[in-house]
Amino acid sequence: MLNDKWNLAANNALICAVLGWFLAQFLKLLFTAAREHRFSITFLWVSGGMPSSHAATVCALSMAMVFEKGLGSLEFAISFVLAFIVMYDALGVRRAAGEQAKVLNRIVAEFEAGHAVNFGKELKELIGHTPIQVYAGAFLGIAITAIWYLTFAK
């Protein structure tokens, strides 16, 4: 039998991070289906939207490091910095790119309405997050990890 060093099922931090990602993606699927009145399984793996699966994943991992190693540990410090970078990027660079994609798609649509020119595939607009989407994802990741460690972790 494998010892815990090689047993993924014993890696509570990884379990919490994956659960955070999966639950955020599942909620995104439900919220999008309710908002757009259509169901598409593809929302299980798209980026952007409510809640942020990126924030849920990195916050779950960071909170797991609190339970595993403590606030003063190197592992927590690394995971906290990673979480900060990921959430900052989701709010800044990725959100700005999504806003630019919306403007470019409108320009292309208006241009094509008057001309027989095909610009190709539309740009993906849903790539970043609003602050509430990031905060919701962060809360979800922290809550999942707290519940996991207080209920299931050995």
Chimera marker file (.cmm) of the C-alpha trace (Angstrom):
<marker_set name="trace">
<marker id="1" x="0.000" y="0.000" z="0.000" r="1" g="1" b="0" radius="0.5"/>
<marker id="2" x="1.187" y="3.515" z="-0.775" r="1" g="1" b="0" radius="0.5"/>
<marker id="3" x="2.212" y="5.752" z="2.062" r="1" g="1" b="0" radius="0.5"/>
<marker id="4" x="0.655" y="9.217" z="2.346" r="1" g="1" b="0" radius="0.5"/>
<marker id="5" x="3.589" y="10.787" z="0.494" r="1" g="1" b="0" radius="0.5"/>
<marker id="6" x="2.404" y="9.139" z="-2.743" r="1" g="1" b="0" radius="0.5"/>
<marker id="7" x="-1.335" y="8.997" z="-2.020" r="1" g="1" b="0" radius="0.5"/>
<marker id="8" x="-3.294" y="11.764" z="-3.790" r="1" g="1" b="0" radius="0.5"/>
<marker id="9" x="-6.426" y="10.821" z="-1.867" r="1" g="1" b="0" radius="0.5"/>
<marker id="10" x="-4.626" y="11.882" z="1.329" r="1" g="1" b="0" radius="0.5"/>
<marker id="11" x="-3.668" y="15.299" z="-0.066" r="1" g="1" b="0" radius="0.5"/>
<marker id="12" x="-6.304" y="17.480" z="1.590" r="1" g="1" b="0" radius="0.5"/>
<marker id="13" x="-4.924" y="20.701" z="0.098" r="1" g="1" b="0" radius="0.5"/>
<marker id="14" x="-5.232" y="19.349" z="-3.432" r="1" g="1" b="0" radius="0.5"/>
<marker id="15" x="-8.710" y="17.967" z="-2.715" r="1" g="1" b="0" radius="0.5"/>
<marker id="16" x="-9.865" y="21.372" z="-1.447" r="1" g="1" b="0" radius="0.5"/>
<marker id="17" x="-8.393" y="23.218" z="-4.440" r="1" g="1" b="0" radius="0.5"/>
<marker id="18" x="-10.063" y="20.829" z="-6.899" r="1" g="1" b="0" radius="0.5"/>
<marker id="19" x="-13.358" y="20.994" z="-4.999" r="1" g="1" b="0" radius="0.5"/>
<marker id="20" x="-13.172" y="24.795" z="-5.040" r="1" g="1" b="0" radius="0.5"/>
<marker id="21" x="-12.623" y="24.822" z="-8.792" r="1" g="1" b="0" radius="0.5"/>
<marker id="22" x="-15.308" y="22.240" z="-9.515" r="1" g="1" b="0" radius="0.5"/>
<marker id="23" x="-17.986" y="23.794" z="-7.308" r="1" g="1" b="0" radius="0.5"/>
<marker id="24" x="-17.307" y="27.263" z="-8.736" r="1" g="1" b="0" radius="0.5"/>
<marker id="25" x="-17.577" y="25.916" z="-12.296" r="1" g="1" b="0" radius="0.5"/>
<marker id="26" x="-20.787" y="24.034" z="-11.426" r="1" g="1" b="0" radius="0.5"/>
<marker id="27" x="-22.312" y="27.170" z="-9.868" r="1" g="1" b="0" radius="0.5"/>
<marker id="28" x="-21.235" y="29.143" z="-12.961" r="1" g="1" b="0" radius="0.5"/>
<marker id="29" x="-23.115" y="26.614" z="-15.099" r="1" g="1" b="0" radius="0.5"/>
<marker id="30" x="-26.266" y="27.030" z="-12.971" r="1" g="1" b="0" radius="0.5"/>
<marker id="31" x="-26.078" y="30.843" z="-12.795" r="1" g="1" b="0" radius="0.5"/>
<marker id="32" x="-25.522" y="31.142" z="-16.537" r="1" g="1" b="0" radius="0.5"/>
<marker id="33" x="-28.385" y="28.755" z="-17.302" r="1" g="1" b="0" radius="0.5"/>
<marker id="34" x="-30.702" y="30.792" z="-15.071" r="1" g="1" b="0" radius="0.5"/>
<marker id="35" x="-29.582" y="34.146" z="-16.517" r="1" g="1" b="0" radius="0.5"/>
<marker id="36" x="-29.564" y="33.158" z="-20.195" r="1" g="1" b="0" radius="0.5"/>
<marker id="37" x="-32.418" y="30.616" z="-20.040" r="1" g="1" b="0" radius="0.5"/>
<marker id="38" x="-30.289" y="28.001" z="-21.764" r="1" g="1" b="0" radius="0.5"/>
<marker id="39" x="-28.199" y="25.116" z="-20.535" r="1" g="1" b="0" radius="0.5"/>
<marker id="40" x="-24.745" y="24.483" z="-21.976" r="1" g="1" b="0" radius="0.5"/>
<marker id="41" x="-22.362" y="21.965" z="-20.449" r="1" g="1" b="0" radius="0.5"/>
<marker id="42" x="-19.470" y="24.000" z="-21.883" r="1" g="1" b="0" radius="0.5"/>
<marker id="43" x="-19.843" y="26.411" z="-18.953" r="1" g="1" b="0" radius="0.5"/>
<marker id="44" x="-18.199" y="23.740" z="-16.801" r="1" g="1" b="0" radius="0.5"/>
<marker id="45" x="-14.812" y="24.711" z="-18.259" r="1" g="1" b="0" radius="0.5"/>
<marker id="46" x="-15.038" y="28.340" z="-19.410" r="1" g="1" b="0" radius="0.5"/>
<marker id="47" x="-13.187" y="31.153" z="-17.669" r="1" g="1" b="0" radius="0.5"/>
<marker id="48" x="-14.893" y="34.319" z="-16.468" r="1" g="1" b="0" radius="0.5"/>
<marker id="49" x="-18.315" y="34.593" z="-14.913" r="1" g="1" b="0" radius="0.5"/>
<marker id="50" x="-19.786" y="34.129" z="-11.446" r="1" g="1" b="0" radius="0.5"/>
<marker id="51" x="-18.161" y="32.921" z="-9.239" r="1" g="1" b="0" radius="0.5"/>
<marker id="52" x="-14.487" y="33.033" z="-10.130" r="1" g="1" b="0" radius="0.5"/>
<marker id="53" x="-13.163" y="29.485" z="-10.194" r="1" g="1" b="0" radius="0.5"/>
<marker id="54" x="-9.620" y="30.875" z="-10.244" r="1" g="1" b="0" radius="0.5"/>
<marker id="55" x="-10.229" y="32.705" z="-6.964" r="1" g="1" b="0" radius="0.5"/>
<marker id="56" x="-12.008" y="29.694" z="-5.469" r="1" g="1" b="0" radius="0.5"/>
<marker id="57" x="-9.106" y="27.398" z="-6.354" r="1" g="1" b="0" radius="0.5"/>
<marker id="58" x="-6.251" y="29.546" z="-5.075" r="1" g="1" b="0" radius="0.5"/>
<marker id="59" x="-8.110" y="30.635" z="-1.930" r="1" g="1" b="0" radius="0.5"/>
<marker id="60" x="-8.985" y="27.019" z="-1.144" r="1" g="1" b="0" radius="0.5"/>
<marker id="61" x="-5.320" y="26.113" z="-1.522" r="1" g="1" b="0" radius="0.5"/>
<marker id="62" x="-4.194" y="29.050" z="0.606" r="1" g="1" b="0" radius="0.5"/>
<marker id="63" x="-6.716" y="28.253" z="3.346" r="1" g="1" b="0" radius="0.5"/>
<marker id="64" x="-5.610" y="24.620" z="3.277" r="1" g="1" b="0" radius="0.5"/>
<marker id="65" x="-2.072" y="25.796" z="3.969" r="1" g="1" b="0" radius="0.5"/>
<marker id="66" x="-3.391" y="27.610" z="7.042" r="1" g="1" b="0" radius="0.5"/>
<marker id="67" x="-4.864" y="24.323" z="8.325" r="1" g="1" b="0" radius="0.5"/>
<marker id="68" x="-1.861" y="22.218" z="7.287" r="1" g="1" b="0" radius="0.5"/>
<marker id="69" x="1.104" y="24.452" z="8.122" r="1" g="1" b="0" radius="0.5"/>
<marker id="70" x="-0.143" y="27.585" z="9.891" r="1" g="1" b="0" radius="0.5"/>
<marker id="71" x="-0.156" y="31.301" z="9.094" r="1" g="1" b="0" radius="0.5"/>
<marker id="72" x="3.572" y="31.663" z="9.716" r="1" g="1" b="0" radius="0.5"/>
<marker id="73" x="4.617" y="28.953" z="7.268" r="1" g="1" b="0" radius="0.5"/>
<marker id="74" x="6.475" y="29.314" z="3.997" r="1" g="1" b="0" radius="0.5"/>
<marker id="75" x="3.780" y="27.214" z="2.311" r="1" g="1" b="0" radius="0.5"/>
<marker id="76" x="1.062" y="29.668" z="3.357" r="1" g="1" b="0" radius="0.5"/>
<marker id="77" x="3.173" y="32.625" z="2.234" r="1" g="1" b="0" radius="0.5"/>
<marker id="78" x="3.698" y="31.095" z="-1.213" r="1" g="1" b="0" radius="0.5"/>
<marker id="79" x="0.026" y="30.170" z="-1.635" r="1" g="1" b="0" radius="0.5"/>
<marker id="80" x="-1.103" y="33.618" z="-0.414" r="1" g="1" b="0" radius="0.5"/>
<marker id="81" x="1.125" y="35.428" z="-2.919" r="1" g="1" b="0" radius="0.5"/>
<marker id="82" x="-0.101" y="33.091" z="-5.678" r="1" g="1" b="0" radius="0.5"/>
<marker id="83" x="-3.731" y="33.802" z="-4.710" r="1" g="1" b="0" radius="0.5"/>
<marker id="84" x="-3.098" y="37.548" z="-4.716" r="1" g="1" b="0" radius="0.5"/>
<marker id="85" x="-1.506" y="37.453" z="-8.185" r="1" g="1" b="0" radius="0.5"/>
<marker id="86" x="-4.266" y="35.289" z="-9.665" r="1" g="1" b="0" radius="0.5"/>
<marker id="87" x="-7.063" y="37.465" z="-8.271" r="1" g="1" b="0" radius="0.5"/>
<marker id="88" x="-5.308" y="40.710" z="-9.221" r="1" g="1" b="0" radius="0.5"/>
<marker id="89" x="-4.880" y="39.398" z="-12.767" r="1" g="1" b="0" radius="0.5"/>
<marker id="90" x="-8.547" y="38.325" z="-12.961" r="1" g="1" b="0" radius="0.5"/>
<marker id="91" x="-9.659" y="41.804" z="-11.898" r="1" g="1" b="0" radius="0.5"/>
<marker id="92" x="-7.169" y="43.738" z="-13.987" r="1" g="1" b="0" radius="0.5"/>
<marker id="93" x="-5.549" y="42.371" z="-17.106" r="1" g="1" b="0" radius="0.5"/>
<marker id="94" x="-8.085" y="39.677" z="-17.944" r="1" g="1" b="0" radius="0.5"/>
<marker id="95" x="-11.072" y="41.947" z="-17.272" r="1" g="1" b="0" radius="0.5"/>
<marker id="96" x="-9.591" y="44.733" z="-19.415" r="1" g="1" b="0" radius="0.5"/>
<marker id="97" x="-8.972" y="42.259" z="-22.248" r="1" g="1" b="0" radius="0.5"/>
<marker id="98" x="-12.612" y="41.168" z="-22.038" r="1" g="1" b="0" radius="0.5"/>
<marker id="99" x="-13.834" y="44.765" z="-22.186" r="1" g="1" b="0" radius="0.5"/>
<marker id="100" x="-11.614" y="45.425" z="-25.211" r="1" g="1" b="0" radius="0.5"/>
<marker id="101" x="-12.998" y="42.293" z="-26.884" r="1" g="1" b="0" radius="0.5"/>
<marker id="102" x="-16.563" y="43.634" z="-26.435" r="1" g="1" b="0" radius="0.5"/>
<marker id="103" x="-15.644" y="46.938" z="-28.102" r="1" g="1" b="0" radius="0.5"/>
<marker id="104" x="-13.810" y="45.219" z="-30.960" r="1" g="1" b="0" radius="0.5"/>
<marker id="105" x="-16.715" y="42.816" z="-31.525" r="1" g="1" b="0" radius="0.5"/>
<marker id="106" x="-19.130" y="45.789" z="-31.749" r="1" g="1" b="0" radius="0.5"/>
<marker id="107" x="-16.827" y="47.579" z="-34.216" r="1" g="1" b="0" radius="0.5"/>
<marker id="108" x="-16.570" y="44.442" z="-36.350" r="1" g="1" b="0" radius="0.5"/>
<marker id="109" x="-20.360" y="43.907" z="-36.274" r="1" g="1" b="0" radius="0.5"/>
<marker id="110" x="-21.032" y="47.513" z="-37.346" r="1" g="1" b="0" radius="0.5"/>
<marker id="111" x="-18.396" y="47.327" z="-40.063" r="1" g="1" b="0" radius="0.5"/>
<marker id="112" x="-19.710" y="44.034" z="-41.397" r="1" g="1" b="0" radius="0.5"/>
<marker id="113" x="-23.263" y="45.377" z="-41.473" r="1" g="1" b="0" radius="0.5"/>
<marker id="114" x="-22.229" y="47.820" z="-44.180" r="1" g="1" b="0" radius="0.5"/>
<marker id="115" x="-19.642" y="45.725" z="-45.989" r="1" g="1" b="0" radius="0.5"/>
<marker id="116" x="-19.230" y="42.144" z="-47.183" r="1" g="1" b="0" radius="0.5"/>
<marker id="117" x="-16.104" y="41.565" z="-45.102" r="1" g="1" b="0" radius="0.5"/>
<marker id="118" x="-15.610" y="38.631" z="-42.766" r="1" g="1" b="0" radius="0.5"/>
<marker id="119" x="-13.240" y="39.295" z="-39.876" r="1" g="1" b="0" radius="0.5"/>
<marker id="120" x="-13.308" y="35.698" z="-38.673" r="1" g="1" b="0" radius="0.5"/>
<marker id="121" x="-14.123" y="34.421" z="-35.237" r="1" g="1" b="0" radius="0.5"/>
<marker id="122" x="-15.477" y="36.771" z="-32.557" r="1" g="1" b="0" radius="0.5"/>
<marker id="123" x="-13.157" y="37.515" z="-29.677" r="1" g="1" b="0" radius="0.5"/>
<marker id="124" x="-13.893" y="35.866" z="-26.355" r="1" g="1" b="0" radius="0.5"/>
<marker id="125" x="-15.399" y="38.510" z="-24.076" r="1" g="1" b="0" radius="0.5"/>
<marker id="126" x="-15.898" y="36.515" z="-20.894" r="1" g="1" b="0" radius="0.5"/>
<marker id="127" x="-12.292" y="36.158" z="-19.727" r="1" g="1" b="0" radius="0.5"/>
<marker id="128" x="-12.059" y="38.397" z="-16.676" r="1" g="1" b="0" radius="0.5"/>
<marker id="129" x="-14.072" y="39.014" z="-13.540" r="1" g="1" b="0" radius="0.5"/>
<marker id="130" x="-15.882" y="41.764" z="-11.729" r="1" g="1" b="0" radius="0.5"/>
<marker id="131" x="-14.848" y="42.347" z="-8.116" r="1" g="1" b="0" radius="0.5"/>
<marker id="132" x="-17.972" y="40.593" z="-6.792" r="1" g="1" b="0" radius="0.5"/>
<marker id="133" x="-17.189" y="37.497" z="-8.896" r="1" g="1" b="0" radius="0.5"/>
<marker id="134" x="-13.664" y="37.340" z="-7.460" r="1" g="1" b="0" radius="0.5"/>
<marker id="135" x="-14.863" y="37.933" z="-3.892" r="1" g="1" b="0" radius="0.5"/>
<marker id="136" x="-17.550" y="35.270" z="-4.293" r="1" g="1" b="0" radius="0.5"/>
<marker id="137" x="-14.977" y="32.795" z="-5.611" r="1" g="1" b="0" radius="0.5"/>
<marker id="138" x="-12.566" y="33.624" z="-2.779" r="1" g="1" b="0" radius="0.5"/>
<marker id="139" x="-15.293" y="33.154" z="-0.174" r="1" g="1" b="0" radius="0.5"/>
<marker id="140" x="-16.366" y="29.878" z="-1.803" r="1" g="1" b="0" radius="0.5"/>
<marker id="141" x="-12.805" y="28.506" z="-1.745" r="1" g="1" b="0" radius="0.5"/>
<marker id="142" x="-12.250" y="29.513" z="1.886" r="1" g="1" b="0" radius="0.5"/>
<marker id="143" x="-15.625" y="28.095" z="2.958" r="1" g="1" b="0" radius="0.5"/>
<marker id="144" x="-15.110" y="24.777" z="1.152" r="1" g="1" b="0" radius="0.5"/>
<marker id="145" x="-11.701" y="24.340" z="2.771" r="1" g="1" b="0" radius="0.5"/>
<marker id="146" x="-12.959" y="25.223" z="6.252" r="1" g="1" b="0" radius="0.5"/>
<marker id="147" x="-15.836" y="22.750" z="5.898" r="1" g="1" b="0" radius="0.5"/>
<marker id="148" x="-13.494" y="20.059" z="4.534" r="1" g="1" b="0" radius="0.5"/>
<marker id="149" x="-10.924" y="20.395" z="7.285" r="1" g="1" b="0" radius="0.5"/>
<marker id="150" x="-13.484" y="20.669" z="10.063" r="1" g="1" b="0" radius="0.5"/>
<marker id="151" x="-15.489" y="17.706" z="8.766" r="1" g="1" b="0" radius="0.5"/>
<marker id="152" x="-13.378" y="15.260" z="6.742" r="1" g="1" b="0" radius="0.5"/>
<marker id="153" x="-9.636" y="15.866" z="7.128" r="1" g="1" b="0" radius="0.5"/>
<marker id="154" x="-7.768" y="13.618" z="9.517" r="1" g="1" b="0" radius="0.5"/>
<link id1="1" id2="2" r="1" g="1" b="0" radius="0.2"/>
<link id1="2" id2="3" r="1" g="1" b="0" radius="0.2"/>
<link id1="3" id2="4" r="1" g="1" b="0" radius="0.2"/>
<link id1="4" id2="5" r="1" g="1" b="0" radius="0.2"/>
<link id1="5" id2="6" r="1" g="1" b="0" radius="0.2"/>
<link id1="6" id2="7" r="1" g="1" b="0" radius="0.2"/>
<link id1="7" id2="8" r="1" g="1" b="0" radius="0.2"/>
<link id1="8" id2="9" r="1" g="1" b="0" radius="0.2"/>
<link id1="9" id2="10" r="1" g="1" b="0" radius="0.2"/>
<link id1="10" id2="11" r="1" g="1" b="0" radius="0.2"/>
<link id1="11" id2="12" r="1" g="1" b="0" radius="0.2"/>
<link id1="12" id2="13" r="1" g="1" b="0" radius="0.2"/>
<link id1="13" id2="14" r="1" g="1" b="0" radius="0.2"/>
<link id1="14" id2="15" r="1" g="1" b="0" radius="0.2"/>
<link id1="15" id2="16" r="1" g="1" b="0" radius="0.2"/>
<link id1="16" id2="17" r="1" g="1" b="0" radius="0.2"/>
<link id1="17" id2="18" r="1" g="1" b="0" radius="0.2"/>
<link id1="18" id2="19" r="1" g="1" b="0" radius="0.2"/>
<link id1="19" id2="20" r="1" g="1" b="0" radius="0.2"/>
<link id1="20" id2="21" r="1" g="1" b="0" radius="0.2"/>
<link id1="21" id2="22" r="1" g="1" b="0" radius="0.2"/>
<link id1="22" id2="23" r="1" g="1" b="0" radius="0.2"/>
<link id1="23" id2="24" r="1" g="1" b="0" radius="0.2"/>
<link id1="24" id2="25" r="1" g="1" b="0" radius="0.2"/>
<link id1="25" id2="26" r="1" g="1" b="0" radius="0.2"/>
<link id1="26" id2="27" r="1" g="1" b="0" radius="0.2"/>
<link id1="27" id2="28" r="1" g="1" b="0" radius="0.2"/>
<link id1="28" id2="29" r="1" g="1" b="0" radius="0.2"/>
<link id1="29" id2="30" r="1" g="1" b="0" radius="0.2"/>
<link id1="30" id2="31" r="1" g="1" b="0" radius="0.2"/>
<link id1="31" id2="32" r="1" g="1" b="0" radius="0.2"/>
<link id1="32" id2="33" r="1" g="1" b="0" radius="0.2"/>
<link id1="33" id2="34" r="1" g="1" b="0" radius="0.2"/>
<link id1="34" id2="35" r="1" g="1" b="0" radius="0.2"/>
<link id1="35" id2="36" r="1" g="1" b="0" radius="0.2"/>
<link id1="36" id2="37" r="1" g="1" b="0" radius="0.2"/>
<link id1="37" id2="38" r="1" g="1" b="0" radius="0.2"/>
<link id1="38" id2="39" r="1" g="1" b="0" radius="0.2"/>
<link id1="39" id2="40" r="1" g="1" b="0" radius="0.2"/>
<link id1="40" id2="41" r="1" g="1" b="0" radius="0.2"/>
<link id1="41" id2="42" r="1" g="1" b="0" radius="0.2"/>
<link id1="42" id2="43" r="1" g="1" b="0" radius="0.2"/>
<link id1="43" id2="44" r="1" g="1" b="0" radius="0.2"/>
<link id1="44" id2="45" r="1" g="1" b="0" radius="0.2"/>
<link id1="45" id2="46" r="1" g="1" b="0" radius="0.2"/>
<link id1="46" id2="47" r="1" g="1" b="0" radius="0.2"/>
<link id1="47" id2="48" r="1" g="1" b="0" radius="0.2"/>
<link id1="48" id2="49" r="1" g="1" b="0" radius="0.2"/>
<link id1="49" id2="50" r="1" g="1" b="0" radius="0.2"/>
<link id1="50" id2="51" r="1" g="1" b="0" radius="0.2"/>
<link id1="51" id2="52" r="1" g="1" b="0" radius="0.2"/>
<link id1="52" id2="53" r="1" g="1" b="0" radius="0.2"/>
<link id1="53" id2="54" r="1" g="1" b="0" radius="0.2"/>
<link id1="54" id2="55" r="1" g="1" b="0" radius="0.2"/>
<link id1="55" id2="56" r="1" g="1" b="0" radius="0.2"/>
<link id1="56" id2="57" r="1" g="1" b="0" radius="0.2"/>
<link id1="57" id2="58" r="1" g="1" b="0" radius="0.2"/>
<link id1="58" id2="59" r="1" g="1" b="0" radius="0.2"/>
<link id1="59" id2="60" r="1" g="1" b="0" radius="0.2"/>
<link id1="60" id2="61" r="1" g="1" b="0" radius="0.2"/>
<link id1="61" id2="62" r="1" g="1" b="0" radius="0.2"/>
<link id1="62" id2="63" r="1" g="1" b="0" radius="0.2"/>
<link id1="63" id2="64" r="1" g="1" b="0" radius="0.2"/>
<link id1="64" id2="65" r="1" g="1" b="0" radius="0.2"/>
<link id1="65" id2="66" r="1" g="1" b="0" radius="0.2"/>
<link id1="66" id2="67" r="1" g="1" b="0" radius="0.2"/>
<link id1="67" id2="68" r="1" g="1" b="0" radius="0.2"/>
<link id1="68" id2="69" r="1" g="1" b="0" radius="0.2"/>
<link id1="69" id2="70" r="1" g="1" b="0" radius="0.2"/>
<link id1="70" id2="71" r="1" g="1" b="0" radius="0.2"/>
<link id1="71" id2="72" r="1" g="1" b="0" radius="0.2"/>
<link id1="72" id2="73" r="1" g="1" b="0" radius="0.2"/>
<link id1="73" id2="74" r="1" g="1" b="0" radius="0.2"/>
<link id1="74" id2="75" r="1" g="1" b="0" radius="0.2"/>
<link id1="75" id2="76" r="1" g="1" b="0" radius="0.2"/>
<link id1="76" id2="77" r="1" g="1" b="0" radius="0.2"/>
<link id1="77" id2="78" r="1" g="1" b="0" radius="0.2"/>
<link id1="78" id2="79" r="1" g="1" b="0" radius="0.2"/>
<link id1="79" id2="80" r="1" g="1" b="0" radius="0.2"/>
<link id1="80" id2="81" r="1" g="1" b="0" radius="0.2"/>
<link id1="81" id2="82" r="1" g="1" b="0" radius="0.2"/>
<link id1="82" id2="83" r="1" g="1" b="0" radius="0.2"/>
<link id1="83" id2="84" r="1" g="1" b="0" radius="0.2"/>
<link id1="84" id2="85" r="1" g="1" b="0" radius="0.2"/>
<link id1="85" id2="86" r="1" g="1" b="0" radius="0.2"/>
<link id1="86" id2="87" r="1" g="1" b="0" radius="0.2"/>
<link id1="87" id2="88" r="1" g="1" b="0" radius="0.2"/>
<link id1="88" id2="89" r="1" g="1" b="0" radius="0.2"/>
<link id1="89" id2="90" r="1" g="1" b="0" radius="0.2"/>
<link id1="90" id2="91" r="1" g="1" b="0" radius="0.2"/>
<link id1="91" id2="92" r="1" g="1" b="0" radius="0.2"/>
<link id1="92" id2="93" r="1" g="1" b="0" radius="0.2"/>
<link id1="93" id2="94" r="1" g="1" b="0" radius="0.2"/>
<link id1="94" id2="95" r="1" g="1" b="0" radius="0.2"/>
<link id1="95" id2="96" r="1" g="1" b="0" radius="0.2"/>
<link id1="96" id2="97" r="1" g="1" b="0" radius="0.2"/>
<link id1="97" id2="98" r="1" g="1" b="0" radius="0.2"/>
<link id1="98" id2="99" r="1" g="1" b="0" radius="0.2"/>
<link id1="99" id2="100" r="1" g="1" b="0" radius="0.2"/>
<link id1="100" id2="101" r="1" g="1" b="0" radius="0.2"/>
<link id1="101" id2="102" r="1" g="1" b="0" radius="0.2"/>
<link id1="102" id2="103" r="1" g="1" b="0" radius="0.2"/>
<link id1="103" id2="104" r="1" g="1" b="0" radius="0.2"/>
<link id1="104" id2="105" r="1" g="1" b="0" radius="0.2"/>
<link id1="105" id2="106" r="1" g="1" b="0" radius="0.2"/>
<link id1="106" id2="107" r="1" g="1" b="0" radius="0.2"/>
<link id1="107" id2="108" r="1" g="1" b="0" radius="0.2"/>
<link id1="108" id2="109" r="1" g="1" b="0" radius="0.2"/>
<link id1="109" id2="110" r="1" g="1" b="0" radius="0.2"/>
<link id1="110" id2="111" r="1" g="1" b="0" radius="0.2"/>
<link id1="111" id2="112" r="1" g="1" b="0" radius="0.2"/>
<link id1="112" id2="113" r="1" g="1" b="0" radius="0.2"/>
<link id1="113" id2="114" r="1" g="1" b="0" radius="0.2"/>
<link id1="114" id2="115" r="1" g="1" b="0" radius="0.2"/>
<link id1="115" id2="116" r="1" g="1" b="0" radius="0.2"/>
<link id1="116" id2="117" r="1" g="1" b="0" radius="0.2"/>
<link id1="117" id2="118" r="1" g="1" b="0" radius="0.2"/>
<link id1="118" id2="119" r="1" g="1" b="0" radius="0.2"/>
<link id1="119" id2="120" r="1" g="1" b="0" radius="0.2"/>
<link id1="120" id2="121" r="1" g="1" b="0" radius="0.2"/>
<link id1="121" id2="122" r="1" g="1" b="0" radius="0.2"/>
<link id1="122" id2="123" r="1" g="1" b="0" radius="0.2"/>
<link id1="123" id2="124" r="1" g="1" b="0" radius="0.2"/>
<link id1="124" id2="125" r="1" g="1" b="0" radius="0.2"/>
<link id1="125" id2="126" r="1" g="1" b="0" radius="0.2"/>
<link id1="126" id2="127" r="1" g="1" b="0" radius="0.2"/>
<link id1="127" id2="128" r="1" g="1" b="0" radius="0.2"/>
<link id1="128" id2="129" r="1" g="1" b="0" radius="0.2"/>
<link id1="129" id2="130" r="1" g="1" b="0" radius="0.2"/>
<link id1="130" id2="131" r="1" g="1" b="0" radius="0.2"/>
<link id1="131" id2="132" r="1" g="1" b="0" radius="0.2"/>
<link id1="132" id2="133" r="1" g="1" b="0" radius="0.2"/>
<link id1="133" id2="134" r="1" g="1" b="0" radius="0.2"/>
<link id1="134" id2="135" r="1" g="1" b="0" radius="0.2"/>
<link id1="135" id2="136" r="1" g="1" b="0" radius="0.2"/>
<link id1="136" id2="137" r="1" g="1" b="0" radius="0.2"/>
<link id1="137" id2="138" r="1" g="1" b="0" radius="0.2"/>
<link id1="138" id2="139" r="1" g="1" b="0" radius="0.2"/>
<link id1="139" id2="140" r="1" g="1" b="0" radius="0.2"/>
<link id1="140" id2="141" r="1" g="1" b="0" radius="0.2"/>
<link id1="141" id2="142" r="1" g="1" b="0" radius="0.2"/>
<link id1="142" id2="143" r="1" g="1" b="0" radius="0.2"/>
<link id1="143" id2="144" r="1" g="1" b="0" radius="0.2"/>
<link id1="144" id2="145" r="1" g="1" b="0" radius="0.2"/>
<link id1="145" id2="146" r="1" g="1" b="0" radius="0.2"/>
<link id1="146" id2="147" r="1" g="1" b="0" radius="0.2"/>
<link id1="147" id2="148" r="1" g="1" b="0" radius="0.2"/>
<link id1="148" id2="149" r="1" g="1" b="0" radius="0.2"/>
<link id1="149" id2="150" r="1" g="1" b="0" radius="0.2"/>
<link id1="150" id2="151" r="1" g="1" b="0" radius="0.2"/>
<link id1="151" id2="152" r="1" g="1" b="0" radius="0.2"/>
<link id1="152" id2="153" r="1" g="1" b="0" radius="0.2"/>
<link id1="153" id2="154" r="1" g="1" b="0" radius="0.2"/>
</marker_set>
